[in-house]
Amino acid sequence: MKTDSHLASALEPSQLTAATSLALPRRELGRGLVALLVALRVYIVLAVLVVIYAFVHALLTPSS
């Protein structure tokens, strides 16, 4: 459901609440997009692990 701000402003508050409370169906994603999202999750996990390692390494390394 595409909303137009002019049309939405013409609705009464109860109508606007009813229109915006409808749940939208899940979007069907293609295999390429799913693969991209999985790769992004893996990248984020690896980046977090590198940051944690660098933080712990900096704490344990004596500074001169």
N, C-alpha and C positions, 0 to 999 in steps of 0.2 A: 504494500500500500504506500504509494508515494503521497506525501503530504505537501500541500501548498499553503504557505503562511497566510495568504489572503483568505483562502477557504477555511482554514483552521480558525482564524480569528472570527469568522462569521458564526461558528458553532456556539451553542450554549455550553457552559462549563460541564454540565453532566454529559452532554453529547461528546465533548472533547475527551473527557475522561473515559467514556465507553469506547471511543474510537482508538485511543492510544493504549488501552489495556488489553487489546487483542494480541495474542501471541502470534508471531510470524513463524512460518515453518522453517526448518533447518535448510540451509542452502546445500544443494548437491555440488560437491567439489570434484573436480577431475583428478585423475591420477597424478598428473604433473604438479598440481597445486598441493595435493596431499604430501607428495614427496618433498616439495619445497618447505612445507611447514614442519615436517619431520626433521629435515636437515637443519632448519632454524632452531628447533628444540635441542638437537645434538650440539650445535654450535654454542648455544647459550650455556648448556651444562658444562662444556669444555672451557668456556671463557670464565665461568664462575670458579671452576676448579683451579685454573691458572691464577686467578686473583687470590684465592684462599692460599695457594702454595706460596705466592709472592709475599703475602702478608705474614704467614707463619715463618717463612725464611728470613724476612726482615726482622722479626721479633727475636729469633734465635741467633742471628749473626751479631757478634759483638762489634760495636762501632769503635773506630780508633780516633 
